[in-house]
Amino acid sequence: MFTRRSPVLGQIQIDLSMAQGFGFVVPARVRGNTLRISSSRASATEPKNKPAAGQSVFVRALILSTFLLLACGGAKQESAPVPPAPAPAAAPEPAPAPVPAKEEQLVVFAAASLRDAFTTLSDAFKAANSGITVTLNFAGTQELRTQLEQGAQVDVFASADQKHMGELLKAGRVKDPALFARNEPVIVVAKESAKKLKGIADLPKLKKLVIGVPEVPIGRYTLQILDRASEKFGEKFAEQTLAKVVSRELNVRQVLAKVSLGEADAGIVYRTDALSLKEGKENVTVVDIPPDINVIAEYPIAVVTDAPHPRLAEQWVKLVQSELGQRALQSAGFLPPGEPAAAAPSGAAPAK
């Protein structure tokens, strides 16, 4: 039984089972209650259990109104719980910076004349970097350059001239070359021919000469030296000397080997190579080239642009330029990079 007071009808009691009898659906929350309707306007003489036709229509309308009032506003409407808003997704944590791979090997391409000095520095480098392997590849500068251009995996390139390093720099193969040493060509003469050659002017008198190919730095320096000598000893001096050449070698150590083995009377090599000769040293004599004719070879070094081991490459370059590196180079006969040379640098105009 549910009771509500109406401003028009007064107290209203409605039996909800009656509402169901008229075809209304009663919500579960009010079932079992009764709505009682009493009106001051109702006639006392009317039969209690027999409503008139108009009254029946009125009662049905009244029940409908009251029922709707209860379902929509008369009773507290229950609502389904609203799920809480999902928490904002946490921002993904940034991926950790990649850890550089451990560098355990260093590959150095160096001109053949650097063999002794760089081998000494390799031992010092490995002692300072435990577990590091140093691979040294010595050959003619032009040969090393070709290997690098064809895709060889190299960390450091050390050249015996500025020309080849300049071409690699122009092609973007190396970065920031730096001069680290200089070298001086000399004439090495076989023991049997030592009496015939007292100086460079005697070269045309020999029967067999060996020099480097023009593409290798020592071969190009040799041609420059002969051109300078022609200014002093006659324009045919270079032509007459080259006519005695029986072999052109790919690197300076091969020139030295031919002379020390007696396969040639003389050849032009670097002073450092002449000093490095151990076996057969007694079979070779060294003759200096006058400063006004000679040239000075300049040695640049650089880290290769795509070096597989850039950290180790930079450490090697610093070692070569350090006090320890310079002592090793000078012990091998190299000149310091900044020392004024008596002879002209390679490529300079001949002395008049």
C-alpha positions in Angstrom: 0.0 0.0 0.0 1.5 3.4 -1.0 0.0 6.7 0.2 0.5 10.0 -1.4 -1.4 13.3 -0.9 -2.7 15.1 -4.0 -3.6 18.8 -3.8 -6.7 18.0 -5.8 -7.9 14.6 -4.6 -6.5 14.7 -1.1 -5.0 11.4 0.3 -4.5 8.8 -2.4 -4.0 5.1 -1.6 -3.5 2.7 -4.6 -3.2 -1.0 -4.4 -0.5 -1.8 -6.9 -2.1 -5.2 -7.6 -4.9 -3.1 -9.0 -2.5 -1.3 -11.2 -1.3 -4.6 -12.4 -4.9 -5.6 -13.1 -5.2 -2.7 -15.5 -2.2 -3.9 -17.4 0.6 -1.7 -15.9 4.0 -3.1 -15.2 5.0 -2.3 -11.6 8.7 -1.9 -11.0 10.2 -4.4 -8.6 11.1 -1.7 -6.1 7.5 -0.8 -5.4 5.9 -4.2 -5.7 4.2 -5.3 -2.6 3.2 -1.7 -1.8 -0.3 -0.3 -2.1 -1.4 3.0 -3.4 -4.5 4.3 -1.6 -6.5 7.1 -3.2 -9.2 8.9 -1.2 -11.0 11.9 -2.6 -13.2 14.4 -0.8 -15.2 14.7 -4.0 -16.2 11.0 -4.0 -20.0 10.4 -3.3 -20.8 8.7 0.0 -23.9 7.0 -1.4 -22.1 5.3 -4.2 -21.6 1.6 -3.8 -18.2 0.8 -2.3 -17.2 -2.0 -4.7 -18.8 -0.9 -7.9 -17.2 2.1 -9.5 -19.1 4.0 -12.1 -18.0 4.0 -15.7 -16.7 7.5 -15.5 -15.1 6.8 -12.2 -13.4 3.8 -13.6 -11.9 5.8 -16.3 -10.9 8.4 -13.8 -9.3 5.9 -11.5 -7.4 4.3 -14.4 -6.0 7.7 -15.4 -5.2 8.5 -11.7 -3.4 5.2 -11.3 -1.5 5.8 -14.5 -0.4 9.3 -13.3 0.6 8.1 -9.9 2.4 5.1 -11.3 4.4 7.3 -13.6 5.1 9.7 -10.8 6.5 6.8 -8.7 8.5 5.3 -11.5 10.0 8.5 -12.7 10.1 11.0 -9.9 8.1 9.9 -6.9 10.7 7.4 -5.8 14.4 7.8 -5.9 15.6 6.5 -9.2 18.3 3.9 -9.1 21.0 4.1 -11.7 23.6 1.7 -12.8 27.0 2.5 -11.3 29.2 4.5 -13.7 32.6 2.8 -14.1 35.5 5.1 -13.2 37.3 6.7 -16.1 40.3 4.7 -17.1 43.6 6.1 -15.8 45.6 7.8 -18.5 48.1 5.4 -20.0 51.6 5.9 -18.6 54.1 7.4 -21.1 56.4 4.7 -22.4 59.8 4.8 -20.8 62.5 5.9 -23.2 64.6 3.2 -24.6 68.1 3.1 -23.1 70.8 4.6 -25.2 72.7 1.9 -27.2 75.9 0.9 -25.5 78.8 1.1 -28.0 80.2 -2.3 -28.9 83.4 -3.1 -27.2 86.3 -2.4 -29.5 88.8 -5.2 -29.4 90.7 -4.8 -32.7 92.6 -2.0 -34.4 93.5 -2.1 -38.1 96.2 0.2 -39.4 97.2 0.7 -43.0 100.7 2.3 -43.1 103.3 3.0 -45.7 106.0 0.3 -45.9 108.7 2.7 -44.6 106.8 2.9 -41.2 107.1 -0.8 -40.5 109.8 -0.6 -37.7 108.4 2.5 -35.9 104.8 1.4 -36.0 105.7 -2.2 -34.9 107.3 -0.7 -31.8 104.3 1.6 -31.2 102.0 -1.4 -31.6 103.6 -3.1 -28.6 103.2 0.0 -26.5 99.5 0.3 -27.6 98.7 -3.2 -26.7 100.4 -2.9 -23.3 98.2 0.2 -22.6 95.0 -1.5 -23.8 94.7 -5.0 -22.4 93.0 -7.5 -24.7 93.3 -5.3 -27.9 94.6 -6.8 -31.1 96.5 -4.5 -33.5 96.7 -5.5 -37.1 99.3 -3.6 -39.2 99.2 -3.8 -42.9 102.4 -2.4 -44.6 102.6 -1.8 -48.3 103.1 1.0 -50.9 100.8 3.9 -50.2 99.2 3.6 -53.5 98.4 -0.1 -52.9 96.9 0.6 -49.5 94.8 3.4 -50.9 93.4 1.1 -53.6 92.5 -1.5 -50.9 90.7 1.1 -48.9 88.8 2.4 -51.9 87.7 -1.1 -52.7 86.1 -1.5 -49.3 88.8 -2.8 -47.0 87.9 -2.5 -43.3 90.5 0.0 -42.0 90.7 2.2 -38.9 93.8 4.3 -39.6 95.6 5.3 -42.8 99.2 6.6 -42.6 100.6 7.7 -45.9 104.2 8.4 -47.1 103.0 11.5 -49.1 100.4 14.2 -49.1 99.1 13.3 -52.6 97.4 10.0 -51.8 96.0 11.3 -48.5 94.7 14.4 -50.3 92.8 12.2 -52.8 91.3 10.1 -50.0 90.3 13.3 -48.1 88.6 14.7 -51.3 86.6 11.5 -51.7 85.5 11.6 -48.0 87.4 8.4 -47.1 89.4 10.0 -44.3 88.9 12.9 -41.9 91.3 15.5 -40.5 94.7 14.3 -41.7 97.6 15.5 -39.7 101.3 15.6 -40.5 103.3 13.4 -38.0 106.7 12.8 -39.6 109.1 13.5 -42.5 111.6 11.4 -44.3 114.6 11.9 -46.4 115.5 9.8 -49.6 119.1 8.4 -49.9 120.9 6.3 -52.4 121.8 2.7 -51.4 124.6 1.2 -53.3 125.6 -2.5 -53.4 129.0 -3.4 -52.0 130.4 -4.3 -55.4 129.4 -0.9 -56.9 130.4 1.3 -54.0 133.7 2.3 -55.7 131.9 3.5 -58.8 129.4 5.8 -57.0 130.6 8.5 -54.8 127.6 10.8 -55.3 124.3 11.2 -57.2 126.2 12.5 -60.3 127.6 9.0 -60.8 124.2 7.3 -61.2 124.4 7.1 -65.0 127.7 5.2 -64.7 126.0 2.2 -63.1 124.6 -0.7 -65.1 121.6 -1.7 -63.1 119.3 0.6 -61.1 116.1 -0.2 -59.3 113.5 2.4 -58.3 109.9 2.5 -57.2 107.0 2.7 -59.7 105.7 6.3 -60.3 102.5 5.6 -58.4 104.3 4.8 -55.1 105.6 7.9 -53.2 109.3 6.8 -53.3 109.0 6.3 -57.1 107.6 9.8 -57.6 110.2 11.3 -55.2 112.9 9.6 -57.3 111.7 11.2 -60.5 111.6 14.6 -58.8 115.1 14.2 -57.6 116.4 13.3 -61.0 114.7 16.3 -62.5 116.4 18.5 -59.9 119.7 16.9 -60.7 119.2 17.6 -64.4 119.1 21.3 -63.5 122.6 20.9 -62.1 124.2 18.1 -64.2 122.7 18.7 -67.6 119.2 18.2 -69.1 120.0 14.6 -70.2 121.0 13.5 -66.7 117.5 12.1 -65.8 117.2 10.4 -69.2 120.6 8.7 -69.0 119.9 7.6 -65.4 116.4 6.1 -66.2 118.0 4.2 -69.1 119.8 2.1 -66.5 116.7 1.1 -64.6 116.1 -2.6 -64.7 113.2 -2.9 -62.3 110.5 -0.7 -60.8 109.1 -1.9 -57.5 105.7 -1.5 -55.7 107.2 -0.3 -52.4 110.4 1.0 -51.0 111.3 -2.2 -49.1 111.4 -4.1 -52.3 113.8 -1.6 -53.8 116.1 -2.0 -50.7 115.8 -5.8 -50.9 117.0 -5.9 -54.6 120.1 -3.8 -53.8 121.0 -5.7 -50.6 120.7 -9.0 -52.4 123.0 -7.8 -55.2 120.3 -7.9 -57.9 120.9 -4.2 -58.6 123.8 -1.8 -58.3 121.9 1.0 -56.6 118.5 2.4 -55.8 116.8 5.3 -54.0 115.0 4.6 -50.7 114.2 6.5 -47.5 116.9 6.9 -44.9 114.7 5.1 -42.4 114.7 2.0 -44.7 118.5 2.1 -45.0 118.8 2.2 -41.2 116.3 -0.6 -40.8 118.4 -3.1 -42.8 119.7 -5.8 -40.6 120.5 -8.8 -42.8 122.9 -7.9 -45.5 123.7 -4.5 -44.0 127.3 -5.1 -44.7 126.5 -5.4 -48.4 125.0 -1.9 -48.7 126.5 1.6 -48.6 124.4 4.7 -48.0 125.1 7.8 -50.1 123.4 11.1 -49.2 121.7 13.3 -51.8 122.6 17.0 -51.7 119.9 19.1 -50.0 119.5 21.4 -53.1 118.5 18.3 -55.1 116.8 16.2 -52.6 113.1 16.3 -51.5 111.6 15.7 -48.1 108.7 13.2 -47.9 105.9 14.3 -45.6 103.8 11.7 -43.8 100.2 12.4 -42.8 97.9 10.2 -40.7 94.1 10.1 -40.4 91.2 8.2 -39.0 89.2 6.5 -41.8 85.7 8.0 -42.0 83.9 4.6 -41.7 86.4 3.1 -39.3 85.0 0.0 -37.6 86.8 1.0 -34.4 86.8 4.8 -34.2 87.7 5.1 -30.5 90.8 2.9 -30.9 91.7 4.7 -34.1 91.7 8.1 -32.4 93.9 6.7 -29.6 96.4 5.4 -32.1 96.7 8.7 -33.9 97.2 10.4 -30.5 99.9 7.9 -29.6 101.8 8.5 -32.9 101.7 12.3 -32.2 102.6 11.9 -28.6 106.1 12.3 -27.1 106.4 8.5 -27.0 105.4 8.2 -30.6 107.8 10.8 -31.8 110.7 9.2 -30.0 109.9 5.9 -31.7 109.8 7.6 -35.1 113.0 9.5 -34.6 114.8 6.4 -33.4 113.8 4.9 -36.7 115.4 7.8 -38.6 112.3 10.0 -39.2 112.4 13.8 -39.0 109.9 15.6 -36.7 106.9 17.1 -38.6 107.8 20.6 -37.7 111.6 20.5 -38.1 112.9 22.7 -40.9 114.4 20.5 -43.6 117.6 21.2 -45.5 116.1 19.7 -48.6 113.0 21.0 -50.2 109.6 19.4 -49.4 108.3 17.1 -52.1 106.6 19.0 -54.9 108.7 22.2 -54.3 110.3 23.8 -57.3 113.8 22.7 -58.1 116.7 24.8 -56.9 118.2 27.1 -59.5 
